[in-house]
Amino acid sequence: IISSDPKIAQFAWKVGAFHFMEFPFTIAQLKVLKQKFEEVKLTSKLVNKKIRLGYTGGYDFIPLCEINIILGQGDYVTLYRQSIKSKTYTYRISKIEKVIESHFNFIKLTKSIIININNVAQISGNLVKFTGNPSTSLELSPRAIKTLKDELLWINI
């Protein structure tokens, strides 16, 4: 969405638009936006990248593109995936974060929440809905929602 009216920006957030540029804009800003779009497009091709998580009796090899949410609590992390129900592993979130830190589609919203921004389907108020079947949703604080929207809208162009 491109507009000179700040009310349109607020409307864009309400309807779930993820990219907004204030008008007028420069060609340089447009080039940066295109570059960021290309980076997101490139990182969205992480289909074959997997994370290995051990549990008693074996390992799960989970495609990164399939992870929606990683919630940490002490020595445990719960992964919410697109196609199957959530599963809890005995890992610290900091250990998982080190493995995925080079993948730009994962952002840490709080000390205990990491999300895959490529899988965000909708933001409605403080509720974030993710793609997949069954659909996953997560209620966030206003501060975390602002951080997420800033990342998705690329406000700092």
N, C-alpha and C positions, 0 to 999 in steps of 0.2 A: 504494500500500500504506500502510495506517495501522496502527501498532502501538506498544505501550509497551515492547516487548522489543527491546533493542539487537541481539540475535542475529538477529532478523527482518530488521533493516537489512542485516546482513552477508549473510544469505540472499538478500535482494532484489538485492544487487549480483551475487551469484553466478549467479542465474537471469536477470539482464539487465533487471530492472525499472528504469525510468528516473526514477520519481517516488516519493519516500518522505517521509512526515511522521511525526514522533514524536508519540505520543499521551501525554498529552492535548494538544490544540492549541486555539488561540483562534479565534474567528470572524475576527479581523483577519488571522491567518496564513492562513486559508482564502481570504479575499478576495485577499490578495497572490498566493497560488498560482493562483487563478482568473485574475487579471490577467496573470500571467506566461504562463499557458496561452494566453490570448487573444493576447498578443504573439507567441508562437511560431506560433499558428495564422495570424495575420495575415502574419507574415514568410514563412510557408510558401507563400503565394500569389505567390511571385516568379517564376511560370512565364514571364512575358513579359519579365522583366528579363534583359538579356544583357551579357556582357563581350566587348569586341572585342580580339582578339589578332592581331597581324600576324606574318607569316612571309614568307620569300622567295617572291614571286609572289602574295600576296593576304592576306586576312584571314579569321579564323574568328570567327563570332559565336556565342558559347556561352551557352546559358541557365544562369543561376546555379544554378537548382534542380537542374541535371544534374551539377554538380561535386561530387564526393565528397571529394577530397583535392587540395591544392596543396602540392607539395614544391619547395623552393627549394634551389639549389646554385650559389652564385656569381652569375653573370649569366644563369642559366637557371632556368626553372620547369617542372615536369612536372605536368600536370593529369590526374587520374584521374577519368573520367566514368562515369555510370551505364550508358550504352548503347553506348559505343564504347571502343576501347582507348586507353591513355594517349598523350599527345602532349607533346613538349618544345618550349618557346618560348624565345626570347632576350629575357627580361625578368627584372628583379630582383623577388624576392618582395615587397619593400617597395612597389614600384610597383603590384602587384596588390592588396596590402593596402589602399592608399589608395582604390582603386576600390570595394572591397567593404566598407569600414569601416562604412558605414551599415546593413549587412544583419546583423541580430542572429544569424542562423543560422550565421554563420562565426565560428569562434574560432581564435585563434593559440595552439597548444599549445607550440611551441618556436620558436626563431629561424627555423627552416626548414620548419615544418609548420603549415598551416592546414587545418581540416576543416569540412565542412558537417554540423552536428549533426543536422539534419533527416534526413540520409541514413544515420545510424548504425543498423545493424540489430541488432548484438549486440556485447557486450564479454565476452570470455572470457579470464581471466588478463590477459596483456599484449597480447592480440590483439583488434583492433577490426575488425569486419566491416561492410561497407556494402551498401546496397541496390543493385540493378542487375543487369544481365545482360551480360557476366559479372560475378560478384560480386568486389568488391575487398576486400582485407584489408591491414591495416597493423599491424606489431608496434611497440609504443611502450614507453618507459621507465616504470617504476612511478610516477614523478613526473608524467609526462604523462597516464597513466591516471587518477591521482587528480584532476588538473585537469579532465579530461574528465568524470569521474563527478560531480564537484562541480557542473559546469555543467549536466549532464543531470538530476541529482537535485535541483537548486535547494536545496542544503543551507542556504545563508545566507538563510533566510526570516525 
